[in-house]
Amino acid sequence: MTKTEIEDRIKELKMDYIRIQNDLDKLESVGGNVTNAEKQLKQLETELSELNKALAKTSK
């Protein structure tokens, strides 16, 4: 991936993260099952971490 592609993907993931976090907050407030949302957030965190590492390598 190019630096621009990595940066674009990070932006997409951050938007998804915010959306899922908001959904999670709503589910918690009504006593819903939050397990799936928590798993999705964890996956996003992992992918973001990997992309940030890749971005750091391209910046060198």
Number of C-alpha atoms within 10 A of each C-alpha: 11 10 15 10 11 17 16 12 16 20 13 11 17 15 12 15 20 12 13 18 16 13 14 19 15 13 14 12 9 8 9 11 11 14 10 11 18 14 11 15 20 13 13 18 15 12 15 19 13 13 18 15 11 16 19 11 10 12 7 5
